[in-house]
Structures are given as structure tokens and as C-alpha cells.
Amino acid sequence: MLIIIVNIANNTLVNHSRNPLMYVCICNDVKEKQIKAAIASGIDTLDGLKDTLDVATCCGCCEPMVNDYLEEHHAKFDVLAYAV
């Protein structure tokens, strides 16, 4: 599956063709599916995800990817706001 999101705020393309069962945070055993579910439930900040899932709280290598998910989520709202 290939998903391309256009982030209107900074005119960038985000390509997410990842496996939803993929580990994002190996240190704390957090998968992409868990992160996306947390974001969908309203936890849409890095600090919120850190508090809830312990993602990006150890070595920090996963933080850029977690930020990509957050940007993807917020870009959806940028597109909706732009359409209105």
C-alpha cells in the first residue's frame, strides 16, 4: 500500500508505505498500529504519546518517525480546513 499525504502547511510530501505491524520503538516494544490508534483517539502530541505509550523515551531513534505520524495526522486537518 502506498499513501502519499500533502502537508499544506509546509508543502511537503509524506510517503508512508509502512507495515502497520512494524515496530517503531524497539526499546519499548511499540508498533505503528499502537501509535496510529493513540493518535486517532486524540493523543496527538509527542509528549502525549510519550506519556501514553513510552515511545521515544529511551534512545530517541524513533522520535523522527513518530513526528512523521503526527505531521501526517495534523496534515489531514490542514487539508480539511483548507477545503472549508
C-alpha positions as CSV (number, residue, x, y, z in Angstrom):
1,M,0.0,0.0,0.0
2,L,1.3,3.5,-0.9
3,I,-0.1,6.5,0.9
4,I,1.1,10.0,-0.1
5,I,0.0,12.9,2.0
6,V,0.5,16.6,1.0
7,N,1.2,18.7,4.0
8,I,-0.2,22.1,3.0
9,A,1.4,23.9,6.0
10,N,4.9,23.4,4.6
11,N,4.3,22.0,1.1
12,T,5.9,18.6,1.7
13,L,5.0,15.1,0.6
14,V,5.0,12.4,3.2
15,N,5.2,8.8,1.8
16,H,4.0,6.2,4.3
17,S,4.2,2.7,2.7
18,R,4.9,1.0,6.0
19,N,3.6,-2.2,7.5
20,P,1.1,-1.4,10.3
21,L,2.6,-4.2,12.4
22,M,6.1,-2.7,12.1
23,Y,8.0,-1.9,15.2
24,V,8.6,1.9,15.5
25,C,10.1,1.9,19.0
26,I,12.1,-1.2,19.6
27,C,13.3,-0.1,23.1
28,N,9.7,0.0,24.4
29,D,8.1,-2.6,22.1
30,V,5.7,0.0,20.4
31,K,4.3,-0.8,17.0
32,E,3.0,1.6,14.3
33,K,-0.5,0.3,14.9
34,Q,-0.4,1.3,18.5
35,I,0.8,4.8,17.7
36,K,-1.8,5.4,15.0
37,A,-4.5,4.1,17.3
38,A,-3.4,6.5,20.1
39,I,-3.3,9.4,17.6
40,A,-6.8,8.6,16.3
41,S,-8.1,8.5,19.9
42,G,-7.0,12.1,20.4
43,I,-3.4,11.8,21.7
44,D,-1.9,14.0,19.0
45,T,1.3,15.4,20.6
46,L,4.7,13.9,21.1
47,D,4.5,14.4,24.8
48,G,1.1,12.7,24.9
49,L,2.4,9.7,23.0
50,K,5.5,9.6,25.3
51,D,3.3,9.6,28.4
52,T,0.8,7.0,27.0
53,L,3.0,4.6,25.1
54,D,6.5,5.3,26.3
55,V,7.5,5.8,22.7
56,A,10.6,7.9,22.1
57,T,11.6,7.9,25.8
58,C,14.7,5.7,25.7
59,C,17.3,6.1,22.9
60,G,15.2,8.6,20.8
61,C,15.9,7.0,17.4
62,C,12.1,6.5,16.8
63,E,11.2,10.2,17.5
64,P,11.5,11.4,13.9
65,M,9.2,8.6,12.7
66,V,6.7,9.4,15.5
67,N,6.8,13.0,14.4
68,D,6.1,11.9,10.9
69,Y,2.9,10.2,12.1
70,L,1.9,13.3,14.0
71,E,2.5,15.5,11.0
72,E,0.5,13.1,8.8
73,H,-2.4,13.3,11.3
74,H,-2.3,17.1,11.5
75,A,-1.9,17.4,7.7
76,K,-5.3,15.8,7.3
77,F,-6.8,18.6,9.4
78,D,-4.9,21.2,7.3
79,V,-6.5,19.7,4.2
80,L,-10.0,19.7,5.8
81,A,-9.6,23.3,7.0
82,Y,-8.3,24.4,3.6
83,A,-11.3,22.7,1.9
84,V,-13.8,24.7,4.1
